[in-house]
Amino acid sequence: MIAGLELGGTKCIALLGTGPADIREQRTIATTDPATTLAEIEAVLDGWSFDAIGVASFGPLQLDTGAPDYGAITATTKPGWSGTDLVRRLERRYARPIGFQTDVNGAALAEARWGAAQGLATHAYLTIGTGVGVGLIAGGRPVQGVAHGEAGHMRVPRAAGDSYPGWCRFHGDCVEGLISGPALAERFGRPGRELPVDGPEWDLFVHDLGGLLHNLVTVAAPERIAIGGGVIAARGHLFPRLRARLAESLGGYGSLAGYAGELDRRLGPPGLGAMAGPLGALAVGMDARNG
């Protein structure tokens, strides 16, 4: 039995179970300050019996097990959370195996185990919510160098006439600074959920996200790219536009010409839907339990 913790920018979800067909309990906790949020999470875990914990969190995270601050959130855009210890705090309290990953890597692992990426060698998961993150899987494991990648913070060419400086306090107009939930609210004066379906605001969204997708495909050409998160969850009509934008951007180059012709099956929502993130925490915990 696994306790999975998905920590998001606005809410945290705790699951108890072994997979999508076996979820015993599910609880939602608002993400406020670290002390309050983690105390509420621990109050939930204290009432559960489990063999391992999986943590899939917003970041950036320290994933190097040899680092003094392993298991912590590092310099983040989420006010008050930089330097927050997660893993060692939970280890001291529960003495169970703990898996630790980014929320997007966790969701990607869940897609591979139970979702639309089953049997694939390479695939990616993008989340667009409070932040923008990219999880890339190759050979069954997250791609990671000396630190985990932050592809959500890549810079892309701006649309003509778009002068919005960007919301990200680290990079300004990186992709997260242009299309995350807080960026949309600041950029257009109202949350993304209130924007009209056919509004011109989505033209800029497709342009900016299309730039990220172009770079991701030219670097890794994932067999499948899933895009989830609160901003796009109810905007399925954007996928045909994103496919068309990406195909145009790839420009018929080399082997990517064939890739561009297959985007109907390569680019879409996660197979696990809105549960990809929470189930990602279970997948991370299962990996920790199995060693």
Salt bridges, closest charged atoms under 4 A:
ASP22 OD1 - ARG24 NE 2.53
GLU42 OE2 - ARG89 NE 2.67
GLU42 OE1 - ARG93 NH1 3.67
ASP46 OD2 - ARG93 NH2 2.74
ASP85 OD2 - ARG92 NH2 3.54
GLU150 OE2 - HIS148 ND1 3.64
ASP162 OD2 - ARG158 NH2 2.98
ASP162 OD2 - ARG187 NH2 2.28
ASP173 OD1 - ARG155 NE 3.49
ASP173 OD2 - ARG158 NH1 2.72
GLU176 OE1 - HIS153 NE2 3.30
ASP203 OD1 - ARG241 NH2 2.36
ASP208 OD2 - ARG187 NH1 3.20
ASP208 OD1 - HIS207 ND1 3.14
GLU262 OE1 - ARG265 NH2 3.60
GLU262 OE1 - ARG266 NH2 2.79
ASP287 OD1 - ARG113 NH2 2.89
ASP287 OD2 - ARG141 NH1 3.28
